[in-house]
């Protein structure tokens, strides 16, 4: 025969915390309510479960095994309940290159989770050269298409790079509207200096000097340096769409390089409905007209 379950929960908290007051705080009830339920349980057992002392209460020795059994059982119940709760949700893992993760995915992800409470999303970093099968993930957001069998690629936007700089940098540099003026500016580089060489060639300019300036291994570092006013960077304007719109970056020329490349959303051709929901949502994040 089981004792009353409500008082047992109160007893476990009071025994674990060695205090009726702290148990009341944890359970969000009054001290009097805790005392009443403990007395109810003591009446059921026919013996005191706590020793009342001037400075508080102490668990009676004969009640120690009951307290231990209750604590262990409640921990197990909590663990199983959480596992069961999680099994009712769909879980998807999204591998995303840092530039898209920080500028597009993470800022908007809260909206997806709010409207898809039954889907758990795990976000991990992807390397630009990885393919979907190599990541072991459900979704890959990266630079370049995946031509492997059994995958579905959806183009998000172009990688077209244009020269950009922050208003802070431009304040002290005067006009930077043509290739000759840009060539004399402080140039910032993403992994390699060859992109600037390509840009100047496309602009029909052979600079007097080889491009110099700091090289940043990660695009996020390059963009941060440009926004901070360190110089002029070649950035994919679609990736930096928000920074350009809000005025943190200014496009200095419409001449582009790397415009033959694009960013893609990649999944298995046969998609789980949770994956399909995520992909449809993200396509509308980057292109509100997408359907």
ZAZATOR-840212 format. One line per field, with one value per residue (C-alpha): z, y, x. Coordinates in steps of 0.25 Angstrom, whole numbers, always signed. Layout:
residues N
z: [Z	...] .
y: [Y	...] .
x: [X	...] .
end
This chain:
residues 291
z: [+0	-4	+5	-1	-13	-11	+3	-2	-12	-1	+9	-2	-4	+11	+14	+2	+6	+21	+23	+22	+17	+6	+2	+2	-7	-17	-18	-18	-6	+8	+20	+27	+15	+16	+31	+28	+18	+26	+38	+29	+25	+39	+43	+32	+36	+51	+54	+53	+40	+45	+58	+61	+67	+71	+58	+49	+46	+44	+37	+46	+45	+42	+30	+23	+14	+10	+6	-2	-9	-12	-18	-27	-32	-35	-42	-51	-54	-58	-67	-74	-75	-82	-91	-95	-97	-107	-114	-118	-125	-139	-138	-150	-151	-160	-164	-168	-173	-162	-172	-174	-160	-153	-163	-167	-160	-145	-145	-151	-145	-133	-142	-148	-134	-129	-141	-141	-126	-130	-137	-130	-138	-136	-143	-146	-154	-168	-177	-190	-198	-190	-197	-190	-188	-182	-171	-167	-165	-170	-177	-182	-185	-192	-204	-217	-221	-217	-230	-222	-225	-217	-212	-215	-217	-216	-220	-209	-215	-223	-217	-226	-218	-219	-212	-199	-187	-175	-174	-163	-173	-184	-176	-175	-190	-198	-211	-215	-227	-237	-238	-238	-225	-219	-223	-213	-202	-190	-196	-188	-192	-190	-190	-202	-210	-223	-222	-222	-234	-241	-238	-243	-256	-258	-256	-266	-257	-255	-241	-239	-227	-224	-214	-199	-186	-176	-180	-171	-171	-168	-176	-162	-158	-171	-170	-156	-160	-171	-162	-152	-162	-165	-180	-193	-194	-206	-200	-205	-205	-203	-191	-185	-190	-176	-173	-187	-184	-170	-175	-167	-181	-194	-208	-215	-229	-237	-243	-238	-237	-233	-238	-245	-231	-222	-208	-207	-198	-199	-194	-198	-209	-200	-189	-176	-174	-163	-172	-183	-173	-169	-184	-188	-176	-179	-194	-190	-180	-191	-201	-196	-210	-210	-210] .
y: [+0	+13	+26	+38	+43	+58	+57	+48	+58	+69	+59	+57	+71	+74	+62	+66	+81	+78	+90	+92	+106	+103	+91	+101	+111	+100	+95	+109	+106	+112	+107	+103	+95	+87	+85	+80	+70	+65	+63	+56	+46	+44	+40	+30	+24	+25	+31	+44	+46	+58	+63	+77	+85	+100	+103	+95	+80	+68	+55	+44	+32	+22	+31	+32	+20	+25	+38	+32	+22	+34	+43	+32	+28	+43	+45	+32	+37	+51	+45	+35	+46	+55	+44	+41	+56	+57	+45	+52	+63	+62	+65	+71	+75	+86	+88	+102	+110	+121	+133	+129	+123	+137	+146	+138	+125	+128	+142	+136	+123	+127	+130	+116	+109	+118	+112	+98	+94	+79	+81	+81	+88	+85	+95	+91	+97	+92	+94	+100	+88	+78	+70	+66	+51	+56	+64	+53	+64	+66	+79	+86	+101	+104	+110	+102	+91	+76	+68	+54	+44	+45	+60	+72	+85	+98	+111	+122	+134	+138	+139	+152	+160	+175	+185	+190	+199	+205	+220	+222	+218	+226	+239	+240	+235	+244	+239	+224	+222	+216	+206	+215	+221	+208	+203	+213	+210	+200	+187	+175	+161	+148	+136	+141	+153	+147	+152	+167	+164	+158	+170	+180	+172	+172	+187	+189	+194	+189	+195	+200	+191	+177	+177	+178	+178	+168	+154	+148	+133	+134	+143	+147	+153	+160	+166	+170	+177	+184	+189	+194	+203	+196	+197	+193	+178	+169	+163	+155	+166	+156	+150	+164	+169	+174	+181	+189	+192	+197	+206	+198	+195	+204	+197	+205	+199	+190	+182	+168	+156	+141	+144	+130	+124	+122	+118	+105	+98	+83	+71	+57	+56	+48	+58	+56	+66	+73	+75	+80	+90	+95	+97	+104	+113	+117	+119	+130	+136	+139	+142	+146	+143	+129	+119] .
x: [+0	+6	+6	-1	+8	+6	+12	+23	+28	+28	+36	+46	+49	+49	+59	+68	+69	+68	+59	+44	+46	+55	+45	+34	+42	+46	+31	+25	+16	+16	+24	+11	+7	+20	+18	+3	+7	+19	+10	+0	+11	+15	+1	+1	+14	+11	+24	+32	+40	+47	+53	+49	+60	+62	+69	+61	+58	+67	+63	+60	+70	+59	+54	+67	+65	+51	+57	+68	+58	+49	+61	+66	+52	+49	+62	+59	+44	+49	+60	+50	+39	+50	+54	+39	+37	+48	+44	+31	+39	+46	+61	+69	+84	+88	+102	+104	+117	+120	+117	+102	+100	+104	+97	+85	+82	+84	+77	+65	+65	+56	+45	+45	+46	+34	+25	+31	+31	+31	+44	+58	+69	+84	+93	+108	+119	+121	+134	+132	+137	+129	+117	+105	+109	+122	+115	+105	+95	+80	+83	+95	+96	+109	+116	+115	+106	+106	+105	+105	+94	+82	+83	+74	+81	+74	+81	+80	+88	+100	+114	+116	+127	+127	+136	+130	+135	+129	+124	+135	+146	+140	+140	+155	+157	+149	+143	+145	+137	+146	+157	+168	+163	+160	+174	+180	+171	+175	+171	+166	+166	+158	+168	+176	+180	+176	+162	+166	+175	+163	+155	+165	+167	+152	+152	+162	+173	+187	+191	+205	+207	+203	+191	+195	+188	+183	+178	+167	+165	+150	+140	+134	+147	+148	+134	+136	+149	+142	+130	+141	+147	+160	+159	+152	+148	+142	+130	+118	+107	+96	+102	+104	+91	+86	+99	+98	+83	+85	+97	+108	+115	+115	+116	+127	+126	+116	+128	+127	+136	+132	+118	+119	+118	+106	+101	+92	+83	+85	+77	+75	+65	+55	+53	+46	+35	+43	+54	+45	+38	+52	+56	+44	+45	+60	+58	+47	+57	+67	+57	+43	+37	+41	+30] .
end
